[in-house]
Amino acid sequence: MAWLFLLVAGLFEVVWAVMLKQSEGFTKLWPSVITIAAMWVSFGCLAMALKTLPIGNAYAIWTGIGAVGVAIVGIVWFNESIDFVRVACIGLIVAGVVGLKVLGSGNALV
């Protein structure tokens, strides 16, 4: 269950980061409200995951999900540049997250 909380926390991190951009420095009401609500859900789910997961792994995975998710949203929705180096770096983040999940918990495939 902790891994599910961590996944949800990471997905809501993507939501709040994207909506933070849309809020234009908290000058737009609804994007600002969504940003704060998504932050609350993200931090709450992260807190639940941290009850049983190691903090180093959980935090790295949470930020990795957020970083990759926001990078993908930036490329797809905001027409940010995409090139080999950027894709390779995103791939390295994904590899690190998978490695922490599979090998970092002390129990493979937990």
Buried (B, 14 or more C-beta within 10 A) or exposed (E): EBBEBBBBBBBBBBBBBBBBBEBEEEEBEEBBEBBBBBBEBBBBBBEBBBEEBEEEBBBBBBBBBBBBBBBBBBBEEEEEEBEEEBEEEBEEBBEBBEEBBEEBBEEEEE
